[in-house]
Amino acid sequence: MFRALAALRIVVLVNSVALNLYRIDEFTRPVAAVVCLSVMVAWTAFTTWAYADQARRGFPLLAADLAVALALLLLTPWVKGPDFSTSLPGFWVMGALFAWAVQYRLVGGLVAGVLLAAADLLRQDIIDSSDYGNTFLLVIGGTIVGFMCDSLQQMATERDVAERSAAMAAERARLARAVHDGVLQVLALVQRRGRELGGAAAELGRLAGEQERELRGLIHAQEAVETVGGGETVDLVAELARLERQSVTVATPGSPVEVPAGTAYELAAVTRACLDNVRVHVGEDAGAWVLLQAFPDRLELSVRDDGPGIADGRLEEAAAQGRLGVSESIRGRIADLGGTAELVTGSFGTEWEFVVPRTERS
């Protein structure tokens, strides 16, 4: 936007300089007019350089830009004389007006437009319909440009989010194919051979079969996420209720909690991963509690057990060994949803607390 504004500044500068030089012999103070025009040229060159770097687009630069435009408007009667109705800078003040609109959006455009309009009216002894028209255009022009910049920024943000979501979906689909073609086949082979060998191998086969079913369920859930429509919602209460069993208690609101399908499937997968950790590290019959609270702007989900807790440094050690269940299956999923994951653990047990915004992004 500021690159386009730089081009506009040059165009309106050429227009203002040409019109003023054409009638400069009629000015009361032609030397002062030349000085003012030189200031406009120098300031245009400076702002073109200054606005090119985002780090320099602070309030001091914006305030100075607007102050120069206001000063040139107020100097018009002294430079041109009382017989001129047009201002000295003319359309050149659009540069400062639009800079405020681009930087501070609707409010910035409105503030700059009001100040410029007030300065334009102050230089007039008698206000006529053309003066009113100029004032109206300054105020409404800055406001509209500010509103449009705000809308464009929002659309750009939504586009970036959509592109990231598409990239993550493509990567997950690739990983799902790799799991399906490699890991699932190996697990199926271990399950079959374990049954054939019997003894301790049979127990390994049984465990392999359980993991194969879990992986297939995750893959099917991911495929469902990728094929749902953009506006489809799922009842998160129903998804979590499927995880309840004798040792797992699920507490949810009494009414359905409709959320985007991706949010529901991912939160169910996170809960499943937490419960798997309870079963593996605490025991098959260890008690676990799942609590869902739904608010207008966010979802709060907690998974708790009454085991011995997680020893200090255990998660870091597991990640270093390449076991990424917590960092990827749990924290990674919550991060993708734009939420936060907090772990509380000790001799009283372990509790995960997840907070996820209720938006399409999640």
C-alpha positions as a Python dict, from the first residue, in 0.01 Angstrom:
ca = {
    (1, 'M'): (0, 0, 0),
    (2, 'F'): (279, 244, 81),
    (3, 'R'): (450, 170, -253),
    (4, 'A'): (129, 266, -431),
    (5, 'L'): (104, 573, -210),
    (6, 'A'): (458, 677, -311),
    (7, 'A'): (356, 671, -677),
    (8, 'L'): (44, 875, -597),
    (9, 'R'): (253, 1134, -411),
    (10, 'I'): (470, 1189, -716),
    (11, 'V'): (170, 1228, -947),
    (12, 'V'): (-8, 1483, -727),
    (13, 'L'): (323, 1664, -665),
    (14, 'V'): (379, 1715, -1038),
    (15, 'N'): (22, 1838, -1072),
    (16, 'S'): (50, 2087, -784),
    (17, 'V'): (391, 2221, -888),
    (18, 'A'): (280, 2267, -1250),
    (19, 'L'): (-41, 2452, -1158),
    (20, 'N'): (133, 2683, -909),
    (21, 'L'): (422, 2767, -1142),
    (22, 'Y'): (176, 2843, -1420),
    (23, 'R'): (15, 3124, -1215),
    (24, 'I'): (305, 3218, -989),
    (25, 'D'): (326, 3571, -1135),
    (26, 'E'): (-17, 3641, -986),
    (27, 'F'): (86, 3540, -633),
    (28, 'T'): (136, 3800, -360),
    (29, 'R'): (466, 3639, -256),
    (30, 'P'): (607, 3437, -548),
    (31, 'V'): (942, 3376, -376),
    (32, 'A'): (764, 3224, -78),
    (33, 'A'): (562, 3011, -319),
    (34, 'V'): (882, 2874, -473),
    (35, 'V'): (1013, 2794, -125),
    (36, 'C'): (690, 2613, -40),
    (37, 'L'): (700, 2416, -363),
    (38, 'S'): (1062, 2321, -291),
    (39, 'V'): (955, 2198, 51),
    (40, 'M'): (686, 1987, -115),
    (41, 'V'): (939, 1833, -353),
    (42, 'A'): (1190, 1763, -76),
    (43, 'W'): (925, 1624, 158),
    (44, 'T'): (787, 1397, -113),
    (45, 'A'): (1135, 1256, -174),
    (46, 'F'): (1191, 1209, 200),
    (47, 'T'): (858, 1037, 267),
    (48, 'T'): (903, 808, -33),
    (49, 'W'): (1225, 688, 130),
    (50, 'A'): (1093, 690, 488),
    (51, 'Y'): (770, 497, 427),
    (52, 'A'): (957, 229, 231),
    (53, 'D'): (1079, 74, 558),
    (54, 'Q'): (812, -52, 796),
    (55, 'A'): (1035, 21, 1096),
    (56, 'R'): (1018, 396, 1018),
    (57, 'R'): (639, 410, 986),
    (58, 'G'): (581, 523, 1340),
    (59, 'F'): (370, 802, 1482),
    (60, 'P'): (649, 1066, 1461),
    (61, 'L'): (674, 1026, 1083),
    (62, 'L'): (296, 1021, 1037),
    (63, 'A'): (255, 1328, 1260),
    (64, 'A'): (528, 1521, 1076),
    (65, 'D'): (372, 1428, 741),
    (66, 'L'): (34, 1560, 846),
    (67, 'A'): (188, 1871, 1005),
    (68, 'V'): (362, 1967, 678),
    (69, 'A'): (36, 1934, 485),
    (70, 'L'): (-153, 2140, 744),
    (71, 'A'): (115, 2411, 744),
    (72, 'L'): (107, 2447, 365),
    (73, 'L'): (-271, 2477, 373),
    (74, 'L'): (-260, 2750, 637),
    (75, 'L'): (16, 2939, 450),
    (76, 'T'): (-192, 2960, 132),
    (77, 'P'): (-357, 3303, 196),
    (78, 'W'): (-22, 3459, 290),
    (79, 'V'): (156, 3319, -17),
    (80, 'K'): (-113, 3347, -283),
    (81, 'G'): (-315, 3639, -156),
    (82, 'P'): (-686, 3676, -77),
    (83, 'D'): (-802, 3642, -438),
    (84, 'F'): (-713, 3273, -471),
    (85, 'S'): (-968, 3011, -369),
    (86, 'T'): (-749, 2708, -440),
    (87, 'S'): (-494, 2601, -181),
    (88, 'L'): (-120, 2601, -244),
    (89, 'P'): (-63, 2226, -199),
    (90, 'G'): (-390, 2127, -370),
    (91, 'F'): (-425, 1753, -415),
    (92, 'W'): (-78, 1703, -268),
    (93, 'V'): (-232, 1674, 81),
    (94, 'M'): (-376, 1340, -27),
    (95, 'G'): (-36, 1186, 49),
    (96, 'A'): (-59, 1259, 421),
    (97, 'L'): (-430, 1179, 431),
    (98, 'F'): (-391, 835, 277),
    (99, 'A'): (-77, 758, 479),
    (100, 'W'): (-284, 795, 796),
    (101, 'A'): (-563, 587, 645),
    (102, 'V'): (-323, 307, 549),
    (103, 'Q'): (-140, 304, 881),
    (104, 'Y'): (-426, 363, 1124),
    (105, 'R'): (-716, 237, 911),
    (106, 'L'): (-1063, 393, 942),
    (107, 'V'): (-990, 600, 1254),
    (108, 'G'): (-665, 734, 1110),
    (109, 'G'): (-830, 835, 784),
    (110, 'L'): (-1112, 1008, 972),
    (111, 'V'): (-878, 1202, 1205),
    (112, 'A'): (-650, 1317, 924),
    (113, 'G'): (-947, 1409, 704),
    (114, 'V'): (-1107, 1620, 979),
    (115, 'L'): (-780, 1805, 1055),
    (116, 'L'): (-709, 1878, 689),
    (117, 'A'): (-1066, 1987, 629),
    (118, 'A'): (-1052, 2220, 931),
    (119, 'A'): (-726, 2375, 809),
    (120, 'D'): (-874, 2422, 463),
    (121, 'L'): (-1178, 2601, 608),
    (122, 'L'): (-971, 2822, 839),
    (123, 'R'): (-792, 2983, 547),
    (124, 'Q'): (-1125, 3095, 395),
    (125, 'D'): (-1289, 3427, 482),
    (126, 'I'): (-1615, 3315, 324),
    (127, 'I'): (-1715, 2948, 300),
    (128, 'D'): (-1913, 2855, -12),
    (129, 'S'): (-2043, 2532, -160),
    (130, 'S'): (-1709, 2441, -322),
    (131, 'D'): (-1536, 2470, 15),
    (132, 'Y'): (-1796, 2239, 165),
    (133, 'G'): (-1737, 1992, -120),
    (134, 'N'): (-1362, 1989, -54),
    (135, 'T'): (-1420, 1935, 316),
    (136, 'F'): (-1663, 1652, 253),
    (137, 'L'): (-1423, 1478, 12),
    (138, 'L'): (-1134, 1502, 257),
    (139, 'V'): (-1332, 1350, 544),
    (140, 'I'): (-1514, 1082, 349),
    (141, 'G'): (-1211, 997, 133),
    (142, 'G'): (-984, 931, 430),
    (143, 'T'): (-1252, 728, 605),
    (144, 'I'): (-1329, 509, 302),
    (145, 'V'): (-963, 444, 223),
    (146, 'G'): (-902, 352, 587),
    (147, 'F'): (-1196, 111, 583),
    (148, 'M'): (-1076, -47, 258),
    (149, 'C'): (-724, -92, 397),
    (150, 'D'): (-868, -261, 704),
    (151, 'S'): (-1072, -496, 485),
    (152, 'L'): (-772, -577, 264),
    (153, 'Q'): (-558, -655, 567),
    (154, 'Q'): (-824, -886, 705),
    (155, 'M'): (-856, -1067, 372),
    (156, 'A'): (-477, -1104, 351),
    (157, 'T'): (-470, -1254, 701),
    (158, 'E'): (-749, -1498, 615),
    (159, 'R'): (-567, -1594, 295),
    (160, 'D'): (-247, -1668, 488),
    (161, 'V'): (-439, -1881, 737),
    (162, 'A'): (-606, -2073, 453),
    (163, 'E'): (-272, -2134, 281),
    (164, 'R'): (-116, -2262, 603),
    (165, 'S'): (-415, -2488, 666),
    (166, 'A'): (-395, -2628, 312),
    (167, 'A'): (-22, -2693, 351),
    (168, 'M'): (-76, -2873, 682),
    (169, 'A'): (-358, -3080, 534),
    (170, 'A'): (-139, -3183, 241),
    (171, 'E'): (146, -3282, 472),
    (172, 'R'): (-88, -3481, 696),
    (173, 'A'): (-230, -3661, 395),
    (174, 'R'): (124, -3749, 282),
    (175, 'L'): (212, -3882, 628),
    (176, 'A'): (-114, -4077, 642),
    (177, 'R'): (-26, -4248, 313),
    (178, 'A'): (323, -4328, 442),
    (179, 'V'): (178, -4476, 763),
    (180, 'H'): (-76, -4675, 569),
    (181, 'D'): (180, -4817, 325),
    (182, 'G'): (446, -4898, 586),
    (183, 'V'): (360, -4897, 955),
    (184, 'L'): (12, -5051, 927),
    (185, 'Q'): (138, -5337, 712),
    (186, 'V'): (419, -5412, 959),
    (187, 'L'): (178, -5407, 1254),
    (188, 'A'): (-58, -5640, 1072),
    (189, 'L'): (231, -5877, 1003),
    (190, 'V'): (341, -5871, 1369),
    (191, 'Q'): (-15, -5940, 1480),
    (192, 'R'): (-50, -6237, 1247),
    (193, 'R'): (290, -6387, 1326),
    (194, 'G'): (236, -6336, 1699),
    (195, 'R'): (-80, -6544, 1691),
    (196, 'E'): (100, -6815, 1496),
    (197, 'L'): (398, -6831, 1737),
    (198, 'G'): (193, -6813, 2059),
    (199, 'G'): (332, -6750, 2407),
    (200, 'A'): (492, -6411, 2468),
    (201, 'A'): (481, -6341, 2095),
    (202, 'A'): (101, -6367, 2107),
    (203, 'E'): (89, -6081, 2358),
    (204, 'L'): (310, -5871, 2128),
    (205, 'G'): (78, -5956, 1842),
    (206, 'R'): (-223, -5845, 2045),
    (207, 'L'): (-56, -5512, 2126),
    (208, 'A'): (37, -5468, 1761),
    (209, 'G'): (-324, -5530, 1663),
    (210, 'E'): (-446, -5264, 1906),
    (211, 'Q'): (-201, -5011, 1767),
    (212, 'E'): (-303, -5096, 1412),
    (213, 'R'): (-667, -5025, 1494),
    (214, 'E'): (-573, -4697, 1666),
    (215, 'L'): (-371, -4583, 1366),
    (216, 'R'): (-645, -4674, 1121),
    (217, 'G'): (-892, -4477, 1331),
    (218, 'L'): (-667, -4172, 1329),
    (219, 'I'): (-621, -4195, 952),
    (220, 'H'): (-996, -4221, 894),
    (221, 'A'): (-1055, -3925, 1123),
    (222, 'Q'): (-799, -3720, 934),
    (223, 'E'): (-956, -3813, 600),
    (224, 'A'): (-1289, -3694, 738),
    (225, 'V'): (-1135, -3362, 835),
    (226, 'E'): (-996, -3311, 484),
    (227, 'T'): (-1323, -3392, 306),
    (228, 'V'): (-1573, -3195, 510),
    (229, 'G'): (-1717, -2875, 371),
    (230, 'G'): (-1589, -2539, 487),
    (231, 'G'): (-1904, -2463, 687),
    (232, 'E'): (-1974, -2811, 830),
    (233, 'T'): (-1985, -2844, 1206),
    (234, 'V'): (-1966, -3144, 1440),
    (235, 'D'): (-2096, -3197, 1792),
    (236, 'L'): (-1785, -3213, 2009),
    (237, 'V'): (-1987, -3362, 2295),
    (238, 'A'): (-2071, -3666, 2082),
    (239, 'E'): (-1709, -3707, 1972),
    (240, 'L'): (-1582, -3707, 2330),
    (241, 'A'): (-1863, -3935, 2451),
    (242, 'R'): (-1724, -4213, 2229),
    (243, 'L'): (-1411, -4220, 2444),
    (244, 'E'): (-1596, -4301, 2766),
    (245, 'R'): (-1546, -4646, 2915),
    (246, 'Q'): (-1547, -4809, 3258),
    (247, 'S'): (-1229, -4638, 3377),
    (248, 'V'): (-1282, -4311, 3186),
    (249, 'T'): (-1543, -4055, 3290),
    (250, 'V'): (-1640, -3787, 3036),
    (251, 'A'): (-1820, -3476, 3163),
    (252, 'T'): (-1960, -3236, 2901),
    (253, 'P'): (-2230, -2968, 2873),
    (254, 'G'): (-2586, -3098, 2861),
    (255, 'S'): (-2646, -2957, 2513),
    (256, 'P'): (-2452, -3014, 2189),
    (257, 'V'): (-2137, -2808, 2132),
    (258, 'E'): (-2127, -2745, 1758),
    (259, 'V'): (-1776, -2656, 1636),
    (260, 'P'): (-1595, -2678, 1301),
    (261, 'A'): (-1532, -3039, 1207),
    (262, 'G'): (-1155, -2996, 1217),
    (263, 'T'): (-1169, -2868, 1573),
    (264, 'A'): (-1386, -3156, 1692),
    (265, 'Y'): (-1176, -3431, 1533),
    (266, 'E'): (-847, -3283, 1649),
    (267, 'L'): (-963, -3233, 2008),
    (268, 'A'): (-1095, -3591, 2012),
    (269, 'A'): (-755, -3711, 1886),
    (270, 'V'): (-575, -3509, 2155),
    (271, 'T'): (-800, -3658, 2425),
    (272, 'R'): (-741, -4006, 2287),
    (273, 'A'): (-365, -3951, 2298),
    (274, 'C'): (-387, -3838, 2662),
    (275, 'L'): (-595, -4143, 2757),
    (276, 'D'): (-350, -4371, 2575),
    (277, 'N'): (-71, -4229, 2788),
    (278, 'V'): (-275, -4298, 3101),
    (279, 'R'): (-334, -4660, 2996),
    (280, 'V'): (32, -4720, 2905),
    (281, 'H'): (206, -4538, 3191),
    (282, 'V'): (-45, -4569, 3476),
    (283, 'G'): (-233, -4890, 3400),
    (284, 'E'): (-506, -5048, 3192),
    (285, 'D'): (-768, -4986, 3460),
    (286, 'A'): (-637, -4649, 3579),
    (287, 'G'): (-907, -4390, 3630),
    (288, 'A'): (-918, -4084, 3404),
    (289, 'W'): (-1153, -3789, 3383),
    (290, 'V'): (-1233, -3573, 3078),
    (291, 'L'): (-1403, -3236, 3130),
    (292, 'L'): (-1526, -3007, 2853),
    (293, 'Q'): (-1641, -2649, 2912),
    (294, 'A'): (-1777, -2442, 2625),
    (295, 'F'): (-1773, -2062, 2621),
    (296, 'P'): (-1880, -1824, 2341),
    (297, 'D'): (-1519, -1746, 2245),
    (298, 'R'): (-1326, -2056, 2351),
    (299, 'L'): (-1331, -2422, 2448),
    (300, 'E'): (-1164, -2550, 2764),
    (301, 'L'): (-1082, -2920, 2777),
    (302, 'S'): (-903, -3101, 3059),
    (303, 'V'): (-787, -3463, 3090),
    (304, 'R'): (-686, -3580, 3439),
    (305, 'D'): (-566, -3901, 3601),
    (306, 'D'): (-470, -3997, 3957),
    (307, 'G'): (-142, -4169, 3874),
    (308, 'P'): (203, -4099, 4021),
    (309, 'G'): (268, -3803, 3789),
    (310, 'I'): (544, -3743, 3536),
    (311, 'A'): (901, -3725, 3661),
    (312, 'D'): (1096, -3406, 3599),
    (313, 'G'): (1273, -3413, 3263),
    (314, 'R'): (1084, -3721, 3143),
    (315, 'L'): (910, -3544, 2855),
    (316, 'E'): (1232, -3382, 2735),
    (317, 'E'): (1407, -3719, 2750),
    (318, 'A'): (1131, -3883, 2546),
    (319, 'A'): (1147, -3608, 2281),
    (320, 'A'): (1526, -3646, 2259),
    (321, 'Q'): (1478, -4020, 2201),
    (322, 'G'): (1240, -3951, 1913),
    (323, 'R'): (919, -4034, 2099),
    (324, 'L'): (705, -3735, 2006),
    (325, 'G'): (365, -3835, 2145),
    (326, 'V'): (337, -3536, 2377),
    (327, 'S'): (510, -3278, 2159),
    (328, 'E'): (331, -3371, 1835),
    (329, 'S'): (12, -3568, 1908),
    (330, 'I'): (-85, -3339, 2195),
    (331, 'R'): (91, -3003, 2195),
    (332, 'G'): (135, -2996, 1817),
    (333, 'R'): (-235, -3047, 1749),
    (334, 'I'): (-339, -2780, 1998),
    (335, 'A'): (-89, -2534, 1848),
    (336, 'D'): (-233, -2601, 1500),
    (337, 'L'): (-574, -2506, 1637),
    (338, 'G'): (-435, -2177, 1768),
    (339, 'G'): (-477, -2283, 2130),
    (340, 'T'): (-263, -2343, 2438),
    (341, 'A'): (-173, -2660, 2626),
    (342, 'E'): (-70, -2660, 2992),
    (343, 'L'): (52, -2964, 3184),
    (344, 'V'): (17, -2989, 3562),
    (345, 'T'): (175, -3296, 3722),
    (346, 'G'): (285, -3420, 4064),
    (347, 'S'): (223, -3691, 4322),
    (348, 'F'): (-151, -3617, 4291),
    (349, 'G'): (-154, -3724, 3926),
    (350, 'T'): (-138, -3554, 3587),
    (351, 'E'): (-374, -3304, 3428),
    (352, 'W'): (-370, -3154, 3079),
    (353, 'E'): (-554, -2824, 3032),
    (354, 'F'): (-631, -2713, 2675),
    (355, 'V'): (-781, -2382, 2566),
    (356, 'V'): (-884, -2347, 2199),
    (357, 'P'): (-1060, -2048, 2034),
    (358, 'R'): (-1399, -2114, 1878),
    (359, 'T'): (-1314, -1983, 1530),
    (360, 'E'): (-1298, -2120, 1176),
    (361, 'R'): (-919, -2115, 1209),
    (362, 'S'): (-939, -2376, 1477),
}
